[in-house]
Amino acid sequence: TAMARVAPLLAMSALSLLHGLAKVFGLMATDKAGEGVRRLEQNCYWRIHGWLVMIFVAVFSPYAFLCIYHRMTFLRQNTLLLLVGFNRYIVLLFCAVVTLWIHCYKQPEIIRFLNRLLRCRRKLRRQMHTRELKDSLDCLGTRNHMIKLGLLLVAFILSAAQPFQVLKDDPEIKERKNYIYAFCLAFVYACQLTLQLSLGIYLLAMLFLGHLVHHSNLLLARILADVGCILGSCRTDCLRLQRQQLYKTQQKWLAIELWRLLHLQRQLLELHRCISRLHGVQAVCFVAFAPMECMVHLFFTYFMKYSKFILRRYGRSFSLNYYAIAFMAGLFTELLLVILPTYYSEKRFSRTREILRHGVFSFPTACSARRLNYTLDYYGLFLKNAANMFTVRACGLFKLSNVLLFSIVGAMLNYLMILIQFDKVINK
């Protein structure tokens, strides 16, 4: 269909746009990006550009904060609004500086990680012995990937709603009186976009890694099915010596294939831990920033509509801010896109143990060769010992799982109720 032909082109355009933005904001220092890339090379120009961007953000952030502080007199009229409102700027600017420093300092390690990921894909493709598995591995534009990429782009657009509203409605910007203040607001949004792009890179890498793990599980299931067929034939033709020799040779070949697949899955597991180490600090920053932003805007929505301070000062309540609602929806969507793909990636690694266990229990071991038995025993022992390595922890503080998501929502609601109670006491 026409949609099936247009969707991959749109996806490639979106990925090229994200890669270009990542280079402009100093997060990536590579030139090549697209289909058919075998190896990524570090570009010295973009590496220097990344360091210059990091230095500029670190130096300009205090001035941008002071400029916004002196301009927003409305927040200084109320102590509670001041404490709540400006914390978000401090957290955001600090997270942006930390994110840029990590990407600049660890840029060679990030490029090395991406090259290892591409090399694992080539190794896995060489082990695929059927055209069906190879075609499935080559097809990265799956429906699941398209949906997540679309949600990521929609989240980027929605999270720009609140900064756009401030730039659109502020009187000094509308009357073109204070260009420095407008630049500071744009700078704050650029810092927010920097953090979002860093987590977008994490999401895309996790999707690609999950794609490889899924197809390694498919290959493992196919190899175990072949072992079961050979062992079943071995039992029925146990009196034919020539057939027995053929079956033993086939079992040795399958044992070698299992060893190769085991080595590949060990590399994928190392990459899984490597990506969590490279983006652990950014994940902590975003998990701290996104709930705080959502809580602040929820409190502002309550304050402008129900607080007695607003009723006494203006004699009426204000309507809902739909820009803020879109902003919160965008940030929470990105939070889902960071946590849930990580959780499902861990499930794919756990699925490997289940495939091996069901495959081994489904065929007899009486006719199997010694080398195949040793390989299966070692495979199961490795997966058992590596089970504690599947979980991704952000800097060792917490697991990126669905439990964390419910904890974040619960904490947001608790602190929102505390702020509402403070408002009831302060603004009687």
Secondary structure as GFF3:
##gff-version 3
##sequence-region A 1 428
A	DSSP	alpha_helix	2	24	.	.	.	ID=ss1
A	DSSP	alpha_helix	44	71	.	.	.	ID=ss2
A	DSSP	alpha_helix	73	76	.	.	.	ID=ss3
A	DSSP	alpha_helix	79	105	.	.	.	ID=ss4
A	DSSP	alpha_helix	107	127	.	.	.	ID=ss5
A	DSSP	alpha_helix	131	138	.	.	.	ID=ss6
A	DSSP	alpha_helix	143	158	.	.	.	ID=ss7
A	DSSP	alpha_helix	161	169	.	.	.	ID=ss8
A	DSSP	alpha_helix	171	174	.	.	.	ID=ss9
A	DSSP	alpha_helix	179	236	.	.	.	ID=ss10
A	DSSP	alpha_helix	241	278	.	.	.	ID=ss11
A	DSSP	alpha_helix	280	306	.	.	.	ID=ss12
A	DSSP	alpha_helix	308	314	.	.	.	ID=ss13
A	DSSP	alpha_helix	322	361	.	.	.	ID=ss14
A	DSSP	alpha_helix	370	385	.	.	.	ID=ss15
A	DSSP	three_ten_helix	387	389	.	.	.	ID=ss16
A	DSSP	beta_strand	393	394	.	.	.	ID=ss17
A	DSSP	beta_strand	398	399	.	.	.	ID=ss18
A	DSSP	alpha_helix	402	426	.	.	.	ID=ss19
###
